[in-house]
Amino acid sequence: MLAAVVALGAGLAAVSVSAALYKWTDANGRVIYSDQPPMGNVKVETINGPPPPANPNAVQELAAKEAELKKAKQTRTEDEAKANKARVDGNQLRENCDRARGQMYTLGNSDQVVIYSTNAKGERVAMDDAARARERQRLDTWVRENCKS
């Protein structure tokens, strides 16, 4: 990229050396084009003026602009990643809230159904009424702390 900027600057410098192109009609009616204005009192039309002088800071400005664009792209990518993570985390939290509410419902409204839990040894143990109440209270606290509605 830097080579392209240097080549562009060199091209602009070469163009700036050439002067304007002049157009006029001579005494015989011929149209003449030249980079030198005619002598005498002749109506002259300037075809193109000299280009503006080359910017000596063009390379640094282009490099700064590239760095700015790269930083903006990186920021956009990071923002998109954060938004995607927030969306995934939000979906996961909603699922966990729904699951906890469902378990609370089951614990509180299914007295006729035996509910099992797993003890520290990995064995299935039937939950008594006190264990159900404790688990329902634990889930209720978690839902209040983590779920908005």
C-alpha angles and dihedrals in degrees: 000000000000090000090055091052092050091049091049091050091050090049091051091049091052091049092049090057091061114079130222121296114244127205126195142148118243128216091273092055096254118142111233128196120196142155087228121070115242123257119248134019101324127145105247130192118202109220097193132357124226114282119253115273116275116265108245090202095050095111094050092044092050092048090049091049091050091050090049092050092047091050091048090051091049091048091050091050092049092048091051090049091050092048091048092049091048090051092049092046091048092051091048092049091050090051091049091048092050091048092049092048090050091051091048090053091049092048094049103038107035106072091149094055120081111230120199131205130185122249127213091275091055093252123140112248126185112239116236123209093271092051090048091051092049092048092046090050091049091050092045091054092048092049092049091050098042110025123071099207 
